[in-house]
Amino acid sequence: MNGSKKGRQGALIGSFCVLVLGTVSLMAQRASVKKENGVIVIHNPVKPAVNQGPSKLVLEEELTIGLQEKESGFYFEDIGAVQCDAQGSIFVLDRRACLVKKFSEKGEFLKSFGRRGQGPGEFGPPNGMHIITDKEILVSSLGRLSYFDLDGMFIRQTTAMLWGAPVPDSSGNLVAETNMPVGAPPRFAKEIRVFDPSLKALSLLDRHEYVMPSDMDVLNPFPRLTVYAVRSDDSIVWGVTDRYVITISDKSGTVLKRIDKDFVPIKITDMDKKSILRGLAPEARYDFPENFPPFNGFHVDDEGRIFVRTYERDKDGNLFYDVFNKEGYFYARAIFKSAPLAWRKGKLYSVAEDQDGFLQVKRYRARWE
């Protein structure tokens, strides 16, 4: 809906649009479990496994925040993250505007804080936002971590040479990616590490050495990416996109479980190539593989489920997500009409566009059947 239909507040409440997500397979299969070097490994088949709990996700839309008027607090330029605190207040990170907007549980605009710059309470283009123990908000940008209280008051900032956006656990420890030279460039090493709140390294989860390509090299449009998240029990979920393996570790780096899955490769068509090239540097040369990578990201909900975003699409172009329960069994598939960003107390917070392309934050009530 556009701003004229939302009224002056910019929030629409009680639009109970029910979305039923997930699939039921007539050829459901069973997962296998074994131990390798003392680590539990769950091998999942192509189709969802049977007898792993309710497999249908039902979403009831209950709140929409967003207006098209730029002077309004409800206008978003580029939404990078959405978080919710224990009281239901909603925090939206606007990357392009370099600020955080706070809304009430009912979607009322309360305030904005942060701005572009190098001083206290300022940051460069942000790449992430998280709430730590319902007391602090962490906004990360390249080279800096900025901390605010839940009222938006600046607390402190820390210099941090982290490559990817850090994800905190309940104690303020951070899981993050670093990218450092190994000897003389162009050789580098990407690592996923756990840091304590003072940024002292606690453990190493993954390390990958590579050679930085030059301007003359032919590039792979799907470079190896690392993905990581922290669940509510502080276990760390991480993986790399060149293989369908998800690892569960603790903050000491001890591997608790590995989850893998068979999958049917998705071929890259000529139409796919044209679409992908529109978002890449036009002066570079690219060599496309035959198939897409196994997946291109994942997120977790507050009950420990893992939602893995694949490259498979439905007839309307929406991406399929493989859903794993907290034990690591693949038991459902889901399609989201808007991009999911956060889960809290049975609610899903996501980002969508209205009919004119303006950004909105949506909140859904979620239940499994």
Beta strands, then each sheet from edge to edge (+ up, - down):
strand 1: 11-13
strand 2: 18-21
strand 3: 32-36
strand 4: 39-44
strand 5: 57-65
strand 6: 79-84
strand 7: 90-94
strand 8: 99-103
strand 9: 109-113
strand 10: 115-116
strand 11: 122-123
strand 12: 126-132
strand 13: 136-141
strand 14: 143-149
strand 15: 154-160
strand 16: 167-168
strand 17: 174-181
strand 18: 187-195
strand 19: 201-211
strand 20: 218-219
strand 21: 226-230
strand 22: 236-240
strand 23: 245-249
strand 24: 255-261
strand 25: 285-286
strand 26: 297-300
strand 27: 306-313
strand 28: 319-324
strand 29: 330-335
strand 30: 339-344
strand 31: 347-353
strand 32: 359-368
sheet 1: 1+ 5- 2+
sheet 2: 1+ 5- 32+ 31- 30+
sheet 3: 3+ 4- 24- 23+ 22- 21+
sheet 4: 6+ 7- 8+ 9-
sheet 5: 10+ 11+
sheet 6: 12+ 13- 14+ 15-
sheet 7: 16+ 17- 18+ 19-
sheet 8: 20+ 25+
sheet 9: 26+ 27- 28+ 29-
end
